[in-house]
Structures are given as structure tokens and as C-alpha cells.
């Protein structure tokens, strides 16, 4: 029997129907982005979009009068997306809670997979507009757990305030019922206090919506399951789903440059078509006087005799054997491909790897200019990911029963995975060493991977030689003890 405080079926059905259109819109964007991410561009479809892929074993389609009909898909979107992901999140942001032991404990809970999850969140955000992370307590040992949720499963209800806080989240996914072999669509409705679970047979509307009664109830006092419920209580005090936005508008990246990729694909494929067709020489015969009854017999006769007999009835006849070939506008197409490629990376705010000039004279300023557009995009991601990451850390602090979990200052340091001028950085550190703390020097030293360990080593060396700055030998003090040169010597 359903309790009175449980969400009613009719209310849930209305909410789910209202959210479905927006969820499908995000799902369509994400699926198309992932299709381009996996190099399955629209050109692979005859209708230029959503039809069935109709390619033969050679990657071609029926081209009608033209024999060549290539479908070449260029993987720009994956290059652009992976570049942005690695540049922004390959080096996971460091977190400082002003308590070394507490910070260490938080990272232990995040675990070894946090680097991989963090990169996936950036990729999901780029392809869907928002990446999603869900956290919960393990049923067995009550440990803190978290996972990445597919963006196509998520739809959100925000409040009407300026902050746009999340008041509820709906998660939708398909799952096979192993007892009946029937596929069900599951809907989870999460608030800041509880989650209610629903399901309906796949292919049916919300009139078939029912509660999912397979959520176990566990009594910690009895240390056993005491039944099941359609509702799950949690004590997080907030909706345990965190959105990681790609930008302020939570929009995906592909729509910015998809049209340009499609243009590049069509021009490139047409170029390949011409190269294929130019190999097919067409012969035109006028007043052929041979005995061959078919084109095949004529070609065989040409191969054997190396001559073709041509008859002419009068001097004005256009008698002869000609060939038809295709002229390829190479320069025009190369220019169009180059301009289109340049526009793709410009609109994508990315760095074209073929345009990077290698050399030893690349200064720090030149490198910054090279990464300027990519840095703008990464900064937009960082601005939206910072509060989301802080929310995850505060959820862990609440799990650890830290008294000021919701108010504690959380410092984050983001580091870009970009080529840097290490010599220039080292020169700056050397010039500012006398007016810069040991902690700052260690964190910005290009040779240091673990700043905390470096600080410990410096302090250890300084204990061994207290007169040396930063634990290094003081050569100036040693030189003062040497006798000065005398003028009469």
C-alpha cells in the first residue's frame, strides 16, 4: 500500500510529460555530437542526416551517371573536443581546504578514477551542454560513491529565484526486467530529501506508469532487509546530482561549427570523386569502320592491333577517335578546403595542429597567443565547473561530518595542459625568489610535480644548512672567508 506522503502517479505523469520534450532535445544534440565524435558525419547518409547509412564495401554509394560517389567523413569534432578536454582537465584541479589531513581524506574518497571521471565530465559537457555526476551512499558499507550519468537521461526542475537552484531532478533510462524479459522505462524523481521510483513498459505512454517497488529497506538496528518501498530517503540535504555546465548557456559545442564540417566533407568527397572519375577515360568514335559489334570487342581490338579504322565519307565529316576527361579545379578546391578548415578551428576556439610551427624560438607570449582562443573556451568551462566541483567537495565534507561543510573556504587551482616556456618561467621564479613564499615557488616550479613534497624537501635541506636560502649552499658566505688579493702582489 502506498503511503500518503508518496508522490502520486498522476502528478508524476504530468511532470514527466512536461519535462520530456526538453530531455529529448538535449538527447538529440548529444547523440548527434557523439555521432560526429565517432566520425559518423551526416555525409555518410544519403539524405544528409538521419537516414540509414548506405555505403558499399568501398565506402561509396550509387552515384547515378557518375561512377564515383565517395562518402568521406572527417573527424574534426573529436580532435576539437579531445583537445579542449585535455587542455582544460588533463591536470585535475588541486583542492586546498586549509587542512592537509582533511584535503588528503577528500582525495582518498574521490579515489583513483577521479581523473578519468573529470575528463569525461568535460567531454559530456562539450557534447551535450551539461555533464552530470550523481553521488550516493553504498548500501553495504555506507561509503561515499559517485558516478557519471549519461546526459540523455537527465531533466531538471529549477526554482524561480535568480540563483536557479535545482529543486528536483528526473532521471530516465531503460532497463531489462530479468524476471519477465520485458524492457521497462524507469523514471527516478529526486528531491533534496528523497527519491521516488517509477516504471512503465517500453513503448507505452505515461498512462501505464506504476511505482517501482523493488527498492530494499534496510534496518541498521536489525542489520537486515525489512521489506521494500517505492521511495528512498537520503540525508544529503540537497539533490544528489551535480550539473557541470559547458558554458553559461549550457550549450553544446558542435552546433557552432557543424555546418562548416559538413561543407568540408562535401568538398573533400567531391574532390575524391573527381580523382576517381578522371581515371575512367571515355572514348568517342565518329564513323568507325571496324567490324567490332560492341564496345568490349572494340577495346579488345584496340589492345591487339593498337589501331582503330576510321571511315570518312567526305572532307567535312567530323571523323575521329577522341577521349573525354574531367578537369579538376585543384587550386580552387584547395583554397576552399583551407579556408573551411581555418573557419572550423576558429569557430570551435581550437588550435589547428597542422598550423603549429615548431621551433626553439617560441616565447611564452607567442605560446599564449597560439592558445588564446582555446584558453577563452577553457576559461568558460572552468568558470562553470568551479562551483560544481565545490559542491561535490562539500557533499564529501558533509559525509565526513565536518561542522562547517557548507561554509568552509575551498581553494581550487586549475592548471592548463599546454606547452610552456619552462626557461621563461624559471627566470621569473629566480627574479622573484626573495619576495615570494616557498609555497608559491614550489607550486610554480616547472620541474616540480608534487609541490607539498618539494616544500618538505626544502625544509629538510634548510635544517641541514640553516644559513642557506631555501636549503641551497650559500656560496657568497663561503667567499667572504677567502683572503682578499693584495695590491703589492
C-alpha positions in Angstrom: 0.0 0.0 0.0 1.3 3.4 -1.0 1.9 5.9 1.8 0.0 9.3 1.7 3.3 11.2 1.5 4.4 9.4 -1.6 4.3 11.3 -4.9 1.1 10.5 -6.7 1.2 8.7 -10.1 -1.0 11.3 -11.8 1.3 14.1 -10.6 4.4 12.3 -11.6 3.0 11.6 -15.1 2.2 15.3 -15.7 5.7 16.3 -14.5 7.4 13.7 -16.7 5.4 14.7 -19.8 6.3 18.3 -19.2 10.0 17.5 -19.0 10.1 15.0 -21.8 10.4 17.4 -24.7 13.3 19.3 -23.2 15.0 16.0 -22.4 14.6 14.7 -25.9 16.1 17.9 -27.3 19.2 17.5 -25.2 19.3 13.8 -26.1 19.2 14.6 -29.8 22.0 17.2 -29.5 24.1 14.7 -27.5 23.5 11.8 -29.9 24.4 13.9 -32.9 27.5 15.2 -31.2 28.6 11.7 -30.3 28.0 10.6 -33.9 30.3 13.3 -35.1 32.7 12.5 -32.2 32.9 8.9 -33.6 33.4 10.2 -37.1 29.9 9.3 -38.4 29.2 12.7 -40.0 26.0 13.5 -42.0 27.7 12.9 -45.3 27.6 9.1 -44.6 23.8 9.3 -45.1 22.2 9.7 -48.5 19.6 12.2 -47.1 22.3 14.2 -45.5 21.2 13.5 -42.0 19.2 10.8 -40.1 18.6 8.1 -42.7 20.2 4.7 -42.9 23.8 4.5 -43.8 24.0 3.2 -47.4 27.6 2.5 -48.2 29.2 -0.4 -50.1 32.3 -2.2 -49.0 34.4 0.6 -50.6 32.7 3.4 -48.7 30.7 4.5 -51.7 27.1 4.9 -52.8 25.2 4.6 -56.1 26.3 7.8 -57.9 23.9 7.6 -60.9 25.7 8.8 -64.1 28.9 9.4 -62.2 30.7 6.2 -61.3 32.5 7.6 -58.2 30.3 8.5 -55.2 32.6 8.7 -52.2 31.4 9.4 -48.7 34.4 10.7 -46.7 33.8 11.7 -43.1 36.4 13.9 -41.4 36.9 13.6 -37.7 37.3 17.3 -36.8 34.9 17.2 -33.9 36.8 14.5 -32.0 40.1 16.4 -32.4 38.5 19.7 -31.2 36.7 18.0 -28.3 39.6 16.0 -27.1 41.9 19.0 -27.4 39.6 21.1 -25.2 39.2 18.2 -22.7 42.9 17.6 -22.3 43.9 21.2 -22.2 41.3 22.0 -19.5 41.1 18.9 -17.4 44.1 16.6 -18.1 45.6 18.1 -15.0 42.9 17.7 -12.3 42.5 20.9 -10.3 44.2 20.8 -6.9 42.0 21.5 -3.9 43.1 23.2 -0.7 40.8 23.1 2.4 43.4 24.8 4.7 43.7 21.4 6.4 46.2 19.0 4.9 44.7 15.9 6.6 41.2 16.8 5.6 42.3 17.6 2.0 44.0 14.2 1.8 40.9 12.4 3.1 38.7 14.1 0.5 41.0 13.0 -2.3 41.1 9.5 -0.9 37.3 9.4 -1.2 37.4 10.7 -4.7 39.7 7.8 -5.5 41.9 6.8 -8.4 39.2 7.2 -11.0 38.6 10.9 -10.4 41.0 12.0 -13.1 39.1 9.9 -15.7 35.7 10.9 -14.4 36.7 14.6 -14.5 37.8 14.4 -18.1 34.6 12.6 -19.1 32.5 15.3 -17.4 34.3 17.9 -19.7 33.7 15.8 -22.8 30.0 15.2 -21.9 29.6 19.0 -21.3 31.1 19.7 -24.7 28.8 17.2 -26.4 25.5 17.9 -24.5 25.9 21.3 -22.9 26.0 19.7 -19.4 27.8 16.8 -17.8 26.1 15.1 -14.8 27.5 13.5 -11.7 25.4 11.5 -9.2 26.6 10.6 -5.7 25.1 8.2 -3.1 26.0 6.0 -0.1 26.8 2.4 -0.7 24.2 0.1 0.7 26.7 -2.3 2.2 29.4 -0.3 3.9 27.8 3.2 3.7 30.8 4.5 1.8 30.6 7.6 -0.4 30.2 6.7 -4.0 29.7 8.7 -7.2 29.4 8.1 -10.9 28.9 9.9 -14.2 25.3 9.9 -15.6 24.6 9.9 -19.3 23.2 13.4 -20.2 20.4 11.9 -22.2 18.9 10.6 -19.0 18.6 13.9 -17.2 15.9 16.6 -16.9 15.8 19.3 -14.3 13.4 21.5 -12.4 14.8 24.8 -11.2 13.3 27.2 -8.7 12.0 30.7 -9.8 14.7 32.6 -8.0 17.7 34.3 -9.5 20.1 31.7 -8.4 18.2 28.9 -10.3 18.9 26.3 -7.7 17.8 22.7 -8.5 14.8 21.6 -6.6 14.2 18.3 -8.3 15.8 16.0 -10.9 14.3 13.3 -13.1 16.4 10.5 -14.4 15.1 8.3 -17.2 16.6 5.1 -18.6 15.7 1.8 -20.0 16.3 -1.5 -18.1 15.6 -5.1 -18.8 13.5 -7.0 -16.2 15.4 -10.2 -15.8 12.4 -11.9 -14.3 10.0 -11.3 -17.2 12.4 -10.5 -20.0 10.4 -7.3 -20.7 12.1 -3.9 -21.3 10.9 -1.1 -19.0 11.4 2.7 -19.0 12.4 3.7 -15.5 11.9 7.2 -14.1 13.5 8.4 -10.9 12.4 11.6 -9.2 14.9 13.1 -6.8 14.4 15.9 -4.4 16.6 17.3 -1.5 15.1 14.7 0.8 14.0 11.6 -1.1 13.8 9.8 -4.4 10.7 8.1 -5.8 10.9 5.4 -8.4 8.5 4.7 -11.3 8.5 2.4 -14.3 6.4 1.7 -17.4 6.7 -0.9 -20.3 8.8 0.4 -23.1 6.7 1.8 -26.0 3.8 2.8 -23.7 2.8 6.3 -22.6 2.6 7.6 -19.0 -0.9 6.2 -18.5 1.0 2.9 -17.9 3.2 4.5 -15.2 3.4 2.5 -12.0 5.6 2.5 -8.9 8.8 0.5 -8.8 8.6 -1.5 -5.6 12.0 -3.1 -5.7 13.8 -0.6 -3.6 15.0 -2.5 -0.4 14.5 -1.1 3.0 17.4 -1.8 5.3 17.1 -1.6 9.1 20.6 -0.9 10.6 19.4 -1.8 14.0 18.3 -5.3 13.0 21.0 -5.5 10.3 18.6 -6.9 7.8 16.2 -6.0 5.0 12.7 -5.4 6.3 10.9 -5.0 3.0 10.8 -2.7 0.0 9.5 0.7 -0.8 8.8 2.9 -3.8 10.7 5.7 -2.1 14.3 6.1 -0.9 15.2 8.6 1.9 18.6 10.3 1.9 20.2 12.7 4.2 22.3 14.8 1.9 20.2 17.9 2.3 20.4 18.7 -1.4 19.6 16.9 -4.7 22.5 14.4 -5.1 23.0 15.3 -8.8 25.5 17.9 -9.8 25.4 19.6 -13.2 28.8 20.6 -14.8 27.9 23.2 -17.4 29.9 23.7 -20.6 29.3 27.5 -20.5 26.8 30.0 -19.1 24.1 28.9 -21.6 24.8 25.2 -21.1 25.0 24.7 -24.9 27.0 22.1 -26.8 30.0 22.9 -29.0 29.1 21.1 -32.2 26.3 23.4 -33.5 28.9 26.3 -33.7 30.8 24.6 -36.5 28.8 21.6 -37.7 27.8 23.4 -40.9 31.5 24.1 -41.7 32.4 20.4 -41.1 29.6 19.4 -43.5 30.9 21.8 -46.2 34.4 20.4 -45.8 33.1 16.8 -46.1 31.2 17.6 -49.3 34.0 19.4 -51.0 36.6 16.8 -49.9 34.3 14.0 -51.1 33.7 15.7 -54.4 37.5 16.1 -54.8 37.9 12.4 -54.3 35.1 11.7 -56.7 36.8 13.7 -59.5 40.1 11.9 -58.9 38.3 8.5 -59.2 36.4 9.6 -62.3 39.4 11.1 -64.1 40.9 7.6 -64.2 37.9 6.5 -66.3 38.7 7.5 -69.9 35.6 7.8 -72.2 36.3 7.2 -75.9 34.1 8.9 -78.6 34.0 7.4 -82.1 32.9 9.0 -85.3 32.5 7.0 -88.5 34.1 3.9 -87.0 34.7 1.4 -89.8 35.7 -1.6 -87.9 33.9 -4.9 -87.5 33.5 -4.9 -83.7 29.9 -5.2 -82.7 30.2 -3.9 -79.1 32.3 -1.6 -77.0 34.0 -4.5 -75.4 35.0 -6.0 -78.8 36.3 -2.6 -79.9 38.5 -2.2 -76.8 39.8 -5.7 -77.3 40.6 -5.0 -81.0 42.5 -1.8 -79.9 44.6 -3.7 -77.4 45.5 -6.3 -80.0 46.0 -4.2 -83.2 46.9 -0.8 -81.5 45.0 1.0 -84.3 41.4 1.9 -85.0 39.9 2.1 -88.6 38.0 5.3 -89.2 35.9 5.9 -92.3 35.2 9.3 -93.8 32.6 9.9 -96.5 33.5 13.5 -97.3 36.1 16.1 -96.2 33.5 17.8 -94.0 32.8 14.8 -91.7 33.9 15.1 -88.1 35.7 11.8 -88.2 38.0 10.6 -85.5 38.6 9.0 -82.1 38.5 11.3 -79.1 38.7 11.0 -75.4 36.6 12.7 -72.7 38.3 13.5 -69.4 37.4 15.5 -66.3 39.3 18.7 -65.5 39.8 19.1 -61.8 39.8 22.7 -60.4 42.6 21.8 -57.9 43.6 25.3 -56.8 40.0 26.5 -56.2 39.2 23.4 -54.2 42.4 23.5 -52.2 41.7 27.2 -51.4 38.1 26.4 -50.3 39.3 23.4 -48.1 41.9 25.6 -46.5 39.5 28.4 -45.7 36.9 26.0 -44.4 39.4 24.2 -42.2 40.6 27.5 -40.8 37.0 28.6 -40.1 36.2 25.3 -38.4 39.0 25.8 -35.8 38.2 29.5 -35.5 34.5 28.9 -34.7 35.5 25.9 -32.4 38.0 28.1 -30.5 40.6 25.4 -31.0 44.2 25.1 -32.2 44.8 23.5 -35.7 47.7 21.1 -35.1 48.8 21.5 -38.8 49.3 25.2 -38.3 51.6 24.9 -35.3 55.1 26.0 -36.2 57.8 24.0 -34.4 61.0 25.7 -33.3 63.1 26.7 -30.3 62.3 30.4 -30.5 58.7 30.1 -29.3 58.5 32.6 -26.4 55.9 32.4 -23.7 54.0 35.3 -25.2 53.9 33.5 -28.6 52.6 30.3 -27.0 49.9 32.3 -25.2 48.8 33.8 -28.5 48.7 30.4 -30.1 46.4 29.1 -27.3 44.3 32.3 -26.9 41.0 31.1 -28.4 41.4 27.7 -26.7 42.1 29.5 -23.4 38.8 31.5 -23.8 36.9 28.3 -24.2 38.7 26.6 -21.3 38.1 29.6 -19.0 34.3 29.4 -19.7 34.4 25.7 -18.8 36.4 26.5 -15.6 34.0 29.2 -14.5 31.1 26.8 -14.6 33.0 23.8 -13.3 34.4 25.6 -10.2 31.1 25.8 -8.3 30.1 22.3 -9.4 33.4 20.8 -8.1 33.0 22.8 -4.9 29.5 21.3 -4.5 31.0 17.8 -4.8 33.6 18.5 -2.2 31.0 20.0 0.2 29.0 16.8 -0.2 32.0 14.8 0.8 32.7 17.1 3.8 29.1 16.6 4.9 29.6 12.9 4.6 32.7 13.2 6.9 30.6 15.3 9.4 32.7 18.4 9.0 30.9 21.1 11.0 31.5 23.9 8.5 31.0 21.8 5.4 28.7 24.4 3.7 30.8 27.4 4.6 34.4 26.2 4.6 36.6 28.0 2.1 37.6 25.8 -0.8 40.5 26.9 -2.9 41.0 25.4 -6.4 44.0 25.7 -8.6 43.5 24.9 -12.3 46.5 24.2 -14.5 46.3 24.0 -18.3 48.0 21.1 -20.1 49.7 23.4 -22.6 53.2 23.7 -24.0 55.0 26.2 -21.8 58.3 28.0 -21.9 60.0 26.4 -18.9 63.1 28.7 -19.2 61.0 31.8 -19.0 59.0 30.5 -16.0 62.2 29.6 -14.2 63.7 33.0 -14.9 60.6 34.7 -13.4 60.8 32.5 -10.3 64.5 33.3 -9.8 63.9 37.0 -10.1 61.0 36.9 -7.5 62.5 34.4 -5.1 63.4 36.9 -2.5 59.9 38.3 -2.3 57.9 35.1 -2.9 57.0 32.4 -0.4 58.4 28.9 -0.5 54.9 27.5 -1.1 54.3 29.7 -4.2 57.8 28.9 -5.6 57.2 25.2 -5.3 53.8 25.3 -6.9 55.0 27.2 -9.9 58.3 25.5 -10.4 58.2 23.8 -13.8 60.3 20.9 -12.6 58.1 20.1 -9.6 55.2 17.7 -9.9 54.3 17.4 -6.1 54.6 20.9 -4.5 54.0 19.6 -1.0 56.7 17.1 -1.2 59.1 19.7 -2.7 58.4 22.0 0.3 59.1 19.2 2.7 62.4 18.5 0.9 63.3 22.2 1.0 62.6 22.4 4.8 64.7 19.3 5.3 67.6 20.8 3.5 67.3 24.0 5.3 67.5 22.2 8.6 70.8 20.7 7.5 72.1 24.0 6.4 70.3 26.8 8.2 72.4 29.6 6.6 71.5 28.7 3.1 68.3 30.2 1.5 65.8 27.6 0.6 68.2 24.9 1.7 70.8 25.6 -1.0 74.5 26.2 -0.4 75.3 29.8 0.3 78.3 30.4 -2.0 78.5 34.1 -1.0 79.2 33.3 2.7 82.0 30.9 1.7 83.7 33.5 -0.5 83.8 36.1 2.3 86.2 33.8 4.3 88.8 33.8 1.5 91.7 36.3 1.8 91.5 39.4 -0.4 94.0 40.0 -3.1 96.8 42.4 -2.1 97.7 45.2 -4.4 101.5 44.7 -4.0 101.4 41.1 -5.0 
